[in-house]
Every structure is written in C-alpha cells, then in structure tokens.
Amino acid sequence: MRSQYLPERSAPRDQQYLFAYHIRVVNEGEETAQLVSREWIINDADGHVERVKGPGVVGEQPVLSPGDAFEYTSFCPLKTSVGSMYGSYQMVTAAGEAFDAVIAPFTLATPHALN
C-alpha cells in the first residue's frame, strides 16, 4: 500500500486535499476467494470520521485463486492536509464461507506535513 498527495487536483485554500492510494490484494490462503465489498474508515486531522461502504473496489469484484494478486488505485478527498484510512475487504470463498481481510491503517499526508 502506498499513498500520494495530488497537488494538481487539490485546493488547499478551499480545504480540499486529494490523495491517491495504491493497494495490492494477495490471496495468501489455500482457497479461491472473491472480494465482494469493502469498508473504509477515513479520519482527518480535525477529528472528522467518514465510513465508506460499498460493493467491490473500483467497480470490480475480483476472484483470486491462491497466490493471485489484484492491484488498483483509488482516491480519497480530505479537508485537512493529514489524515488516515483503515478498513477491511469482505471476502467469500468458493465454498461460500465469508471472512474479512483487514487493511491496516495508513497515512495520507501532504509533503512536509509530518516531521
């Protein structure tokens, strides 16, 4: 996972900061699984928390065989120059067993915002 500030698509004077984040999902299990939905918890520096839920990621619900990977880039707008995200992907195995793949917290920050 990596994130990047997009200054050309941001307007700090209007408290609009846009970040891109790149995720790589790898099936490290022994069964085929499909990513069916996601949930993100997004925090900004002012303490505002936003919960985002929805089907799949970037319009897709990839099916991953053992060892397969799926990569995508998406975006997150914030009203502050620093924030963080974490969440989970809701997965279903070929046998119909549901489980959550946890996404550890990661930082969204403009350059030099954090020392």
Backbone as CSV, one residue per row, in Angstrom:
resi,resn,N_x,N_y,N_z,CA_x,CA_y,CA_z,C_x,C_y,C_z
1,MET,0.844,-1.174,0.000,0.000,0.000,0.000,0.887,1.235,0.000
2,ARG,0.518,2.180,-0.828,1.217,3.467,-0.806,0.213,4.564,-1.131
3,SER,0.478,5.741,-0.601,-0.403,6.875,-0.867,0.417,8.028,-1.415
4,GLN,-0.273,8.943,-2.100,0.401,10.074,-2.724,-0.544,11.268,-2.740
5,TYR,-0.024,12.414,-2.362,-0.764,13.668,-2.437,-0.793,14.131,-3.889
6,LEU,-1.945,14.631,-4.340,-2.111,15.109,-5.710,-2.312,16.633,-5.698
7,PRO,-1.218,17.408,-5.682,-1.351,18.865,-5.580,-2.092,19.484,-6.758
8,GLU,-1.949,18.908,-7.946,-2.604,19.459,-9.133,-4.125,19.295,-9.100
9,ARG,-4.627,18.428,-8.229,-6.071,18.214,-8.115,-6.595,18.640,-6.751
10,SER,-5.789,19.402,-6.025,-6.153,19.868,-4.690,-6.283,21.391,-4.682
11,ALA,-7.003,21.891,-3.667,-7.186,23.337,-3.491,-7.087,23.652,-1.998
12,PRO,-5.857,23.719,-1.469,-5.684,23.945,-0.028,-6.416,25.169,0.510
13,ARG,-6.503,26.241,-0.261,-7.219,27.441,0.198,-8.690,27.141,0.479
14,ASP,-9.232,26.151,-0.227,-10.632,25.746,-0.036,-10.754,24.498,0.827
15,GLN,-9.674,24.129,1.513,-9.624,22.927,2.353,-9.997,21.680,1.549
16,GLN,-9.417,21.543,0.386,-9.634,20.363,-0.456,-8.282,19.761,-0.807
17,TYR,-8.027,18.586,-0.248,-6.787,17.869,-0.479,-7.157,16.506,-1.064
18,LEU,-6.559,16.154,-2.204,-6.862,14.875,-2.825,-5.629,13.981,-2.768
19,PHE,-5.872,12.751,-2.342,-4.819,11.751,-2.238,-5.182,10.546,-3.100
20,ALA,-4.168,9.963,-3.720,-4.319,8.681,-4.414,-3.726,7.619,-3.495
21,TYR,-4.296,6.427,-3.523,-3.691,5.313,-2.791,-3.727,4.081,-3.675
22,HIS,-2.644,3.318,-3.589,-2.483,2.122,-4.413,-2.462,0.905,-3.489
23,ILE,-3.304,-0.046,-3.793,-3.452,-1.244,-2.959,-3.143,-2.485,-3.791
24,ARG,-2.481,-3.422,-3.174,-2.245,-4.743,-3.784,-2.849,-5.779,-2.844
25,VAL,-3.837,-6.516,-3.335,-4.510,-7.560,-2.564,-3.966,-8.900,-3.051
26,VAL,-3.470,-9.711,-2.130,-2.909,-11.014,-2.488,-3.658,-12.094,-1.725
27,ASN,-4.059,-13.146,-2.429,-4.692,-14.290,-1.770,-3.587,-15.197,-1.248
28,GLU,-3.349,-15.118,0.058,-2.321,-15.934,0.694,-2.894,-17.215,1.272
29,GLY,-4.193,-17.450,1.037,-4.841,-18.652,1.548,-4.714,-19.821,0.591
30,GLU,-5.447,-20.875,0.927,-5.407,-22.098,0.122,-6.667,-22.283,-0.707
31,GLU,-7.598,-21.325,-0.626,-8.855,-21.416,-1.371,-9.054,-20.177,-2.231
32,THR,-9.762,-20.351,-3.338,-10.146,-19.220,-4.169,-11.134,-18.367,-3.385
33,ALA,-10.994,-17.047,-3.491,-11.881,-16.133,-2.766,-12.203,-14.934,-3.652
34,GLN,-13.398,-14.387,-3.445,-13.823,-13.204,-4.194,-13.965,-12.030,-3.238
35,LEU,-13.456,-10.881,-3.664,-13.627,-9.644,-2.915,-15.003,-9.100,-3.305
36,VAL,-15.952,-9.119,-2.378,-17.320,-8.718,-2.715,-17.671,-7.298,-2.285
37,SER,-17.029,-6.800,-1.221,-17.319,-5.437,-0.780,-16.158,-4.919,0.062
38,ARG,-16.232,-3.603,0.376,-15.193,-3.007,1.195,-15.818,-2.019,2.163
39,GLU,-15.060,-1.765,3.241,-15.437,-0.742,4.210,-14.180,0.012,4.601
40,TRP,-14.221,1.331,4.459,-13.120,2.195,4.843,-13.563,3.109,5.974
41,ILE,-12.675,3.363,6.912,-12.871,4.375,7.940,-11.780,5.418,7.682
42,ILE,-12.217,6.640,7.370,-11.313,7.715,6.975,-11.351,8.796,8.052
43,ASN,-10.190,9.162,8.552,-10.062,10.179,9.604,-9.256,11.354,9.076
44,ASP,-9.701,12.583,9.392,-8.883,13.741,9.047,-8.299,14.352,10.322
45,ALA,-7.471,15.359,10.169,-6.769,15.958,11.309,-7.687,16.731,12.245
46,ASP,-8.892,17.056,11.796,-9.863,17.758,12.638,-10.732,16.804,13.450
47,GLY,-10.481,15.493,13.316,-11.264,14.510,14.060,-12.525,14.052,13.344
48,HIS,-12.743,14.507,12.118,-13.896,14.062,11.344,-13.657,12.630,10.877
49,VAL,-14.658,11.775,11.065,-14.566,10.371,10.664,-15.647,10.090,9.629
50,GLU,-15.239,9.478,8.532,-16.187,9.098,7.489,-16.076,7.600,7.253
51,ARG,-17.216,6.937,7.169,-17.256,5.495,6.907,-17.788,5.314,5.491
52,VAL,-17.042,4.584,4.660,-17.423,4.342,3.273,-17.567,2.843,3.074
53,LYS,-18.763,2.421,2.658,-19.038,1.005,2.392,-19.569,0.876,0.974
54,GLY,-19.282,-0.250,0.346,-19.832,-0.462,-0.976,-19.355,-1.760,-1.582
55,PRO,-19.958,-2.107,-2.723,-19.574,-3.345,-3.397,-18.210,-3.227,-4.063
56,GLY,-17.426,-4.283,-3.981,-16.159,-4.375,-4.690,-15.214,-3.210,-4.459
57,VAL,-14.265,-3.084,-5.368,-13.316,-1.983,-5.379,-13.172,-1.509,-6.813
58,VAL,-13.152,-0.218,-7.023,-13.068,0.411,-8.348,-13.973,-0.278,-9.375
59,GLY,-15.192,-0.606,-8.948,-16.170,-1.197,-9.847,-15.960,-2.670,-10.141
60,GLU,-15.054,-3.310,-9.452,-14.775,-4.723,-9.702,-14.936,-5.548,-8.427
61,GLN,-15.217,-6.830,-8.628,-15.269,-7.794,-7.538,-14.373,-8.964,-7.931
62,PRO,-13.053,-8.758,-7.812,-12.120,-9.757,-8.332,-12.177,-11.094,-7.603
63,VAL,-11.980,-12.155,-8.387,-11.865,-13.512,-7.857,-10.385,-13.857,-7.882
64,LEU,-9.867,-14.237,-6.715,-8.438,-14.506,-6.586,-8.193,-15.969,-6.218
65,SER,-7.516,-16.677,-7.082,-7.072,-18.039,-6.759,-5.896,-17.930,-5.792
66,PRO,-5.547,-19.010,-5.094,-4.397,-18.945,-4.192,-3.158,-18.413,-4.924
67,GLY,-2.504,-17.423,-4.335,-1.315,-16.820,-4.919,-1.590,-15.665,-5.867
68,ASP,-2.837,-15.507,-6.313,-3.182,-14.418,-7.225,-3.177,-13.077,-6.500
69,ALA,-2.956,-12.019,-7.279,-2.960,-10.659,-6.736,-3.838,-9.772,-7.610
70,PHE,-4.396,-8.752,-6.993,-5.184,-7.739,-7.687,-4.693,-6.392,-7.192
71,GLU,-4.356,-5.490,-8.116,-3.880,-4.164,-7.746,-4.810,-3.111,-8.303
72,TYR,-4.974,-2.032,-7.539,-5.786,-0.921,-8.021,-5.360,0.371,-7.344
73,THR,-5.729,1.464,-7.985,-5.507,2.794,-7.436,-6.850,3.484,-7.302
74,SER,-7.061,4.146,-6.184,-8.290,4.901,-5.969,-7.905,6.226,-5.310
75,PHE,-8.908,6.984,-4.915,-8.673,8.340,-4.427,-9.454,8.610,-3.147
76,CYS,-8.933,9.552,-2.357,-9.582,9.950,-1.113,-9.451,11.458,-0.944
77,PRO,-10.578,12.183,-0.918,-10.525,13.608,-0.633,-10.553,13.849,0.881
78,LEU,-9.779,14.826,1.332,-9.792,15.229,2.740,-9.938,16.738,2.816
79,LYS,-10.395,17.221,3.980,-10.478,18.667,4.223,-9.254,19.169,4.976
80,THR,-8.358,18.253,5.344,-7.127,18.618,6.041,-5.938,18.034,5.285
81,SER,-4.743,18.548,5.583,-3.541,18.099,4.869,-2.996,16.765,5.375
82,VAL,-3.572,16.267,6.457,-3.150,14.991,7.031,-4.385,14.202,7.435
83,GLY,-4.321,12.900,7.239,-5.394,12.017,7.672,-4.921,10.578,7.636
84,SER,-5.853,9.671,7.828,-5.514,8.251,7.764,-6.733,7.453,7.332
85,MET,-6.467,6.243,6.874,-7.527,5.326,6.452,-7.202,3.932,6.977
86,TYR,-8.232,3.164,7.242,-8.099,1.736,7.509,-9.442,1.102,7.203
87,GLY,-9.477,-0.220,7.180,-10.751,-0.859,6.882,-10.620,-2.338,6.655
88,SER,-11.512,-2.847,5.801,-11.498,-4.281,5.508,-12.194,-4.557,4.182
89,TYR,-11.798,-5.665,3.596,-12.476,-6.200,2.420,-13.285,-7.396,2.882
90,GLN,-14.526,-7.466,2.442,-15.361,-8.610,2.750,-15.185,-9.612,1.612
91,MET,-14.718,-10.792,1.974,-14.361,-11.830,1.018,-15.290,-13.028,1.180
92,VAL,-15.459,-13.789,0.089,-16.238,-15.030,0.137,-15.456,-16.101,-0.624
93,THR,-15.274,-17.260,0.014,-14.563,-18.351,-0.651,-15.493,-19.027,-1.658
94,ALA,-14.912,-19.854,-2.510,-15.700,-20.602,-3.495,-16.720,-21.504,-2.812
95,ALA,-16.436,-21.915,-1.569,-17.356,-22.758,-0.804,-18.447,-21.943,-0.111
96,GLY,-18.394,-20.589,-0.237,-19.421,-19.742,0.355,-19.105,-19.236,1.743
97,GLU,-17.902,-19.469,2.228,-17.514,-19.013,3.562,-17.061,-17.555,3.499
98,ALA,-17.653,-16.714,4.340,-17.328,-15.283,4.345,-16.267,-14.981,5.406
99,PHE,-15.380,-14.047,5.078,-14.387,-13.580,6.043,-13.961,-12.167,5.662
100,ASP,-13.367,-11.448,6.624,-12.868,-10.098,6.386,-11.350,-10.123,6.258
101,ALA,-10.851,-9.415,5.249,-9.412,-9.187,5.104,-9.154,-7.773,5.618
102,VAL,-8.434,-7.662,6.716,-8.224,-6.376,7.393,-7.151,-5.560,6.679
103,ILE,-7.402,-4.265,6.535,-6.455,-3.329,5.956,-5.922,-2.469,7.090
104,ALA,-4.641,-2.570,7.340,-4.013,-1.819,8.427,-4.073,-0.315,8.134
105,PRO,-4.084,0.506,9.177,-4.108,1.960,8.972,-2.908,2.439,8.156
106,PHE,-3.163,3.425,7.311,-2.088,4.087,6.585,-2.366,5.577,6.552
107,THR,-1.303,6.346,6.371,-1.361,7.800,6.469,-1.554,8.444,5.103
108,LEU,-2.327,9.511,5.091,-2.469,10.398,3.942,-1.918,11.735,4.411
109,ALA,-0.888,12.240,3.729,-0.273,13.493,4.192,0.379,14.215,3.024
110,THR,0.229,15.542,3.042,0.928,16.356,2.065,2.424,16.330,2.409
111,PRO,3.302,16.606,1.427,4.729,16.628,1.720,5.042,17.625,2.842
112,HIS,5.898,17.253,3.727,6.380,18.080,4.843,5.315,18.348,5.906
113,ALA,4.131,17.707,5.793,3.108,17.882,6.832,3.468,17.157,8.108
114,LEU,4.214,16.075,7.964,4.659,15.296,9.121,6.178,15.364,9.192
115,ASN,6.708,15.510,10.380,8.175,15.579,10.530,8.764,14.213,10.719
